[in-house]
Amino acid sequence: MFGINGAEFVVLLVVAAVVIGPERLPHYAEQLGAFVRSARGYLKDAKARVDDELGEHVGDVDWAKLDPRQYDPRRIVREALLDDEPAPARRPVPPPGADQAESSAERTTGPAPFDDEAT
């Protein structure tokens, strides 16, 4: 918490108790308690509101799977390369005017021309 260890926190509490004094300490402790209760209430209301807004299906999400610490680029690449289905073989497109005997119906039913260098 704020880069303060336990011993430093205890020293700060003792210094605060000495500076505030025994007369005002109960009043400040009461204010701190009221602040903590109100903050807890605000957080509870905010959580309830988020749950209402997101709906029931949010509870089904596996949050551990979305943890960024689980990100391993080598595993992701390996899975992407191994899970791909082979691409369908493409029929080479003849140059225009190469085969005039082919009917226009055959030309329109074949696959669309594809140029690897165009993309």
C-alpha positions as a Markdown table, in Angstrom:
| # | Residue | x | y | z |
|---|---|---|---|---|
| 1 | Met | 0.0 | 0.0 | 0.0 |
| 2 | Phe | 1.7 | 3.2 | -1.3 |
| 3 | Gly | 5.1 | 1.6 | -0.9 |
| 4 | Ile | 4.9 | 1.6 | 2.9 |
| 5 | Asn | 5.7 | -1.6 | 4.9 |
| 6 | Gly | 4.1 | -2.6 | 8.2 |
| 7 | Ala | 6.7 | -1.0 | 10.5 |
| 8 | Glu | 6.5 | 2.3 | 8.7 |
| 9 | Phe | 2.7 | 2.3 | 8.9 |
| 10 | Val | 2.8 | 1.7 | 12.7 |
| 11 | Val | 5.3 | 4.6 | 13.1 |
| 12 | Leu | 2.9 | 6.8 | 11.1 |
| 13 | Leu | 0.0 | 5.8 | 13.3 |
| 14 | Val | 1.9 | 6.6 | 16.4 |
| 15 | Val | 3.1 | 10.0 | 15.1 |
| 16 | Ala | -0.5 | 10.8 | 14.0 |
| 17 | Ala | -1.9 | 9.8 | 17.5 |
| 18 | Val | 0.7 | 12.1 | 19.2 |
| 19 | Val | 0.1 | 15.0 | 16.8 |
| 20 | Ile | -3.7 | 14.8 | 17.0 |
| 21 | Gly | -3.7 | 14.2 | 20.7 |
| 22 | Pro | -6.0 | 12.1 | 22.9 |
| 23 | Glu | -8.8 | 14.7 | 23.0 |
| 24 | Arg | -9.4 | 14.8 | 19.2 |
| 25 | Leu | -8.4 | 11.2 | 18.4 |
| 26 | Pro | -11.9 | 9.7 | 19.1 |
| 27 | His | -13.5 | 12.3 | 16.8 |
| 28 | Tyr | -11.1 | 11.6 | 14.0 |
| 29 | Ala | -11.5 | 7.9 | 14.4 |
| 30 | Glu | -15.3 | 8.3 | 14.2 |
| 31 | Gln | -14.9 | 10.3 | 11.0 |
| 32 | Leu | -12.5 | 7.7 | 9.5 |
| 33 | Gly | -15.0 | 4.9 | 10.4 |
| 34 | Ala | -17.9 | 6.9 | 8.7 |
| 35 | Phe | -15.7 | 7.5 | 5.6 |
| 36 | Val | -14.9 | 3.8 | 5.4 |
| 37 | Arg | -18.6 | 2.8 | 5.8 |
| 38 | Ser | -19.7 | 5.3 | 3.1 |
| 39 | Ala | -16.9 | 4.2 | 0.7 |
| 40 | Arg | -17.9 | 0.5 | 1.3 |
| 41 | Gly | -21.5 | 1.5 | 0.5 |
| 42 | Tyr | -20.5 | 3.3 | -2.7 |
| 43 | Leu | -18.5 | 0.3 | -3.9 |
| 44 | Lys | -21.3 | -2.1 | -3.1 |
| 45 | Asp | -23.8 | 0.1 | -5.1 |
| 46 | Ala | -21.4 | 0.4 | -8.0 |
| 47 | Lys | -20.9 | -3.4 | -8.1 |
| 48 | Ala | -24.6 | -3.9 | -8.0 |
| 49 | Arg | -25.1 | -1.4 | -10.8 |
| 50 | Val | -22.4 | -3.0 | -13.0 |
| 51 | Asp | -24.0 | -6.4 | -12.4 |
| 52 | Asp | -27.4 | -5.0 | -13.4 |
| 53 | Glu | -26.0 | -3.3 | -16.5 |
| 54 | Leu | -24.0 | -6.3 | -17.8 |
| 55 | Gly | -26.6 | -8.9 | -17.1 |
| 56 | Glu | -26.6 | -12.5 | -16.0 |
| 57 | His | -24.4 | -13.9 | -18.8 |
| 58 | Val | -21.3 | -12.1 | -17.4 |
| 59 | Gly | -21.0 | -14.7 | -14.7 |
| 60 | Asp | -20.3 | -17.4 | -17.3 |
| 61 | Val | -17.1 | -15.6 | -18.6 |
| 62 | Asp | -13.9 | -17.4 | -17.8 |
| 63 | Trp | -11.8 | -14.5 | -16.5 |
| 64 | Ala | -8.7 | -16.6 | -16.0 |
| 65 | Lys | -8.6 | -17.2 | -19.8 |
| 66 | Leu | -8.6 | -13.4 | -20.4 |
| 67 | Asp | -5.8 | -12.7 | -17.9 |
| 68 | Pro | -3.0 | -10.9 | -19.8 |
| 69 | Arg | -0.4 | -12.8 | -17.7 |
| 70 | Gln | -1.5 | -15.9 | -19.6 |
| 71 | Tyr | -0.4 | -14.3 | -22.9 |
| 72 | Asp | 2.3 | -16.4 | -24.5 |
| 73 | Pro | 3.0 | -15.3 | -28.1 |
| 74 | Arg | 4.9 | -18.6 | -28.9 |
| 75 | Arg | 1.8 | -20.6 | -27.9 |
| 76 | Ile | -0.5 | -18.4 | -29.9 |
| 77 | Val | 1.6 | -18.6 | -33.0 |
| 78 | Arg | 2.0 | -22.4 | -32.7 |
| 79 | Glu | -1.8 | -22.9 | -32.3 |
| 80 | Ala | -2.5 | -20.6 | -35.2 |
| 81 | Leu | -0.1 | -22.4 | -37.5 |
| 82 | Leu | -1.2 | -25.9 | -36.5 |
| 83 | Asp | -4.9 | -25.4 | -36.5 |
| 84 | Asp | -5.2 | -23.8 | -40.0 |
| 85 | Glu | -6.9 | -25.9 | -42.6 |
| 86 | Pro | -5.0 | -26.1 | -45.9 |
| 87 | Ala | -6.0 | -23.4 | -48.4 |
| 88 | Pro | -7.9 | -24.7 | -51.4 |
| 89 | Ala | -5.8 | -25.1 | -54.6 |
| 90 | Arg | -6.4 | -22.2 | -57.0 |
| 91 | Arg | -6.8 | -22.8 | -60.7 |
| 92 | Pro | -4.4 | -20.6 | -62.7 |
| 93 | Val | -6.2 | -17.9 | -64.6 |
| 94 | Pro | -5.3 | -17.9 | -68.3 |
| 95 | Pro | -4.3 | -14.5 | -69.8 |
| 96 | Pro | -7.0 | -12.7 | -71.7 |
| 97 | Gly | -7.5 | -13.9 | -75.2 |
| 98 | Ala | -5.6 | -17.1 | -74.6 |
| 99 | Asp | -8.5 | -19.4 | -75.2 |
| 100 | Gln | -11.2 | -18.0 | -77.5 |
| 101 | Ala | -13.0 | -21.3 | -77.7 |
| 102 | Glu | -14.2 | -21.1 | -74.1 |
| 103 | Ser | -17.8 | -19.9 | -73.9 |
| 104 | Ser | -18.8 | -16.9 | -71.9 |
| 105 | Ala | -20.9 | -19.1 | -69.6 |
| 106 | Glu | -17.8 | -21.1 | -68.6 |
| 107 | Arg | -15.9 | -17.9 | -68.0 |
| 108 | Thr | -18.5 | -16.5 | -65.6 |
| 109 | Thr | -19.0 | -19.7 | -63.6 |
| 110 | Gly | -15.3 | -20.1 | -62.8 |
| 111 | Pro | -13.6 | -18.6 | -59.9 |
| 112 | Ala | -12.9 | -14.9 | -59.9 |
| 113 | Pro | -9.4 | -13.9 | -61.0 |
| 114 | Phe | -7.0 | -13.5 | -58.1 |
| 115 | Asp | -3.7 | -11.6 | -58.2 |
| 116 | Asp | -1.3 | -12.4 | -55.3 |
| 117 | Glu | 0.7 | -9.2 | -55.9 |
| 118 | Ala | -2.3 | -6.9 | -55.8 |
| 119 | Thr | -2.9 | -7.2 | -52.1 |
